[in-house]
């Protein structure tokens, strides 16, 4: 858990902070508060001010305090960041240099309230950097990264501030704090310690230098990924080579080429995963191989966007920082405050799943090779063949393909009558589209979320289409998070990368894209339902290996009876998805799971391999041969499988080398243990408002105000079991 007052540091990793509040702050609830004197008020005095013509200078009077996107220009960001950092440093100094002895009210509460301006600008800049970037934004990112790192160090390594936190921590049992306040004190103290607050002066200086360099490197790494995705796009001159793609896909490829000034050609964009979805349909094997090679070579081509040196140096610096703080490896440091706690918990779980997945993978590979041989293909199954022949085999076994399903998954119907409807059935919330709120792109949609009693709960922003200015993947971010102390309501964004169809045509989704919509909205619900006092504990600010549980759990409603038949309607005829196709989807649910599990596990293990190495082991690697080192690391785990490369390779592994998942990509499968177990619970108890409220009350509203596994036990009445996951994935 990273304290809320340091969320601005994550800007370069494209994770939003929280914006300012429209409402009067509320004071935290203390145990036996009625018998205590009211806490002494603590107010900040600011000498540093931001020019009034900057849109971040004051809290917005728009609904939910949202800043008018149309008034934000790139040149507004740097002055706002500089003023925000200066203001928060003034606030920190005022907290740290008080003459009064430290109390919870004069230290912890103002610390939670500090950084309002910096939070506001960080949230909007993060959104632009991830979903609406340009050369100016990228330049600001590069300039900001070391400055924000230095700023955060000036807070976390402030000796006087830590002395006050340490003093309160040592007295914590006698302070008569309510449970959430006590947890805030303990978690904040832990964050200071893990940031190096107890180190000797020379070691603190080393930490500062490492953090500054890491901030620069991770920013460059992430920008290189976007550059390489755009540059690696495959250009096709002859439409005959696109045989197997739908007419819609071919028109979209022609439009994409035209936008780059290549009239009459076709552009196949590269997505951030290793295996490209288009390989599923292309009949031309040579083109499949060409696309695959373009994908796997990203970041290792010796050009300006090459990430080889960045990856090695990031791993080395992380290991150095872990050593300074007292840990043997970076993974030991990263897991210390996660649910898993240690590598001794993560490694056996990954190994158990790997063994099971590889057995399924071998059976699947044999089936695909048999299909190739039956067609007299005359070649051995390769990575660029897998999706193509798996799709063929799926059609043979289950007699359907994605193109049969897509007409039933029109995007607006999926959103309104699927994603939103499921939330209404479980939690009673409703959605009202707002056309009066400015957006940063014409395709962006805004919805006000109303609670079951009709009160305004949150603002939800959906940005669904891919574009060159948007990084790959799908994610949730926020412009504001809930907090009783600050008085905020959530403003949540879901960012998806669905290919936009040609003008005037309907957006018809694959079932994978449908699942992604449900997944990311699960994150949004976690934010919307947050009901905590302190912003540090709001919504998704939970350990990495718990944060994916609510989102992955929300995917189950995509196929749930009563939900599926409410949104899976043919966009032209209004006919519901035939039961015959539904039965085939369910029957095919475990199909190809050995492959999908293995390519995920290869990425998760690769992450652990990089971060479980000691500094000396990293330094001993051949820093000029990233591909060779990666191959060796995968081979050590039995996952160097030519047909099944990792979902992300080291040179374009944004989650791990530029985002917040370093030594934490295992979190998806760890969370899926909870998700599969929770699905079993709902299969027993049923989809109902009562059970939805139970989930909301025990987990979704709690954020990190209580231990994550305690929350799960409060929900399920027991510890989770791995058995439902193994069964779901067909691994048992």
Secondary structure, DSSP 8 states (H G I E B T S, - for coil): ---GGGGGGGGGGT-------SS-------TTGGGS---------------TTSTTSS---SGGG---GGG--HHHHHHHHHHHHHHHHHHHHHHHT-SS---IIIIIHHHHH--HHHHHHHHHHHHHHHHS--HHHHHHHHHHHHHHHHHHHHHHT-HHHHHHHHHHHHTGGGS---HHHHHHHHHHHHHHHHTTTTS-HHHHHHHHHHHHHHHHHHHHHHHHHHHHHHHT-EEES-GGGGTTS-HHHHHHHHHHHHHTT-TT-EEE---SSSS-GGGGT---HHHHHHHHHHHHTTT-SSSTT--HHHHHHHHHHHHHHHHHHT-SSHHHHHHTTSSS-SHHHHHHHHHHHHHHHHHHHHHHHHHHHHHHHHTT--S---GGGHHHHHHHHHHHHHS--HHHHHTT-BHHHHIIIIIHHHHHHHH--EEEE-SSS--SSTT-EEEEEE-TTS-EEEEEEEEEE--TTS-SS-EEEEEE--BTTTTB-EEEEEEEEE---STT---B--HHHHHHHHHHHHHHHHHHT---SSGGGSTT-S-HHHHHHHHHHHGGGGG-TTTHHHH-B-TTT--B--HHHHHHHHHTTTTTHHHHHHHHHHHHHHHHHHHHS-HHHHHTS-TT-HHHHHHHHHHHTT---TTS--SS-GGG-HHHHTSS-TTTTTHHHHHHHHHHHHHHHHHHH-S-HHHHHHHIIIIITTTTSS-HHHHHHHHHSS---SHHHHHHTT--
